[in-house]
Amino acid sequence: MLRTIKTIALTLVISATPALALVPINEEPVIGEKLLQGFIGDAIADNCPTMEARKLRALGELNALRDYAIGQGYEASVVREFVTSDVEKAKFKAKAAEWLKAKGAEPGNPEAYCKIGEEEIAKDSLIGYLLRSTK
């Protein structure tokens, strides 16, 4: 009987282990998508003279994302290291540039960035939520 209980317990532990394993934080889809949207908003604000970043909203979203990551089981030090990594920032900036290019925006064309920013504000997307039009 004791052997059966040990076998069942061991089976439960082994089968539960994959569920507890975390993907690397830079591969977590919710975190990646929200950070990408923030980088897109930043690029729009940097390239459109009639758009401003809503810095307090961005900070609130970043804090909420940190809380989400910790709630998923990531250590605070891992989260901090990830969001301050120059390598990861460069990756997100490149992805944001690709996204914007697909929408018709390229450096030197502020009107395209402004148009995308206005569209995102109208859609009430996270990108739009992080921007303010000064028109």
N, C-alpha and C positions, 0 to 999 in steps of 0.2 A: 504494500500500500504506500509506504513512504517513498519507494522508488518511483511509483507512478506519479505521485504528487511532485517529486523533484523533476521528473521528465516533463510534466505539464508546465510547471513553472519555468523551466529552462526554455521550452518551446515558446511560451508567451513572451519571455524576455527577448529571445532572438527575433521573433516576428515583429516585436514592437520597435526594435532598434532602428530599422530604416525610416520609420515614421518620425523618429526623434532627430535623425540626421538633418543638418541644415545644408542647403546649397551654399556655395560661397556667396557672400553678401552682394558681390557685383553681378551675380546671376539671378538674384531674387527679382521676379518680374514686377511686383508692385513697387518696390523701391526703385528699380531701374526706370520704370515708366514715369513715375512722379518726378524723379530727378531730371529726366530728359525734358519734361515739360517745363521745369524751372529753367533749365539751360536755354531752351527755345525762347522763353519769355525774356531772359537776360539778353539774348542776341537781338531780339526785336527792339528792346529798350535802348540797346547800344547803337543800333543802326537806323532808328527812326527818330527824327527830331521832335515828333509830336506824341511820342510814347514815353512814359516813365514807369520804372519798376515800383511796385507797391512793396517797399522793403519790409514793413511790419507784417504784411500778409505772408510774404515769402518766409520770414523768420518763423511765423506761426506754423506754416506748412512744413518747414524743415523740422521744427520741434515735434510736430505730430508724426512725421515720418520716422524720427528717432524713436519715439515711443512705440510706434508700430514695430520697428525692427527689434527693439528690446523685448516686446511682447511675443515676437516670433521665436525668441531664444538667442538672439545675437547679443554678445557682450557689449557693453557701452564702449569699451576701448576699441573693439572691432568696428563699430559704427563710426566712432570719431576718426579712426585711422582711414576708413573708407572715404568719408566726406571731405577729408583734408588732403587726400592723395593727389599730387599733381598729375600722376599718370591717369588716374580715373577721371579727373577734371578734363584732361585733354581728350579722352575717349568720348566723354559726354558732349564736349564742344564740337567734336567732329560729327557725332551723330546728329546734333542739333543743326549743324550746317547742312548735312545731307537732307534732313527733313525740310528745312527751309528752302533749299535749292529745288527740291521736288515740288514745292508750292510756288516756285518762281522767284524766290529772293536770293540775291547774290550780293556780296559786298560791292559798294558803289552804286547801289540802286535803292536808296532809302524809301522811295514810294512803294516798292514791293513789300518791304518790311512793314511799313505803315498799314498797307492794305491787309496783310495777314493779321497784324495785331488787331485792327478794327474787326475783322471777321471773327477772331477768337473771343474778343470781348462780347460781340453780338451772340456768339454760340454759348456764352457763359461757361467756357471750358476752364480748366485749371490755368492754362496759359493766359487766357483773358482775365481771369480772376487776379492774376499776379501783375497785370498791367493797368495803367491809367492813360487815357487819351487826353491830351491837353488841347485838342482842337476846340 
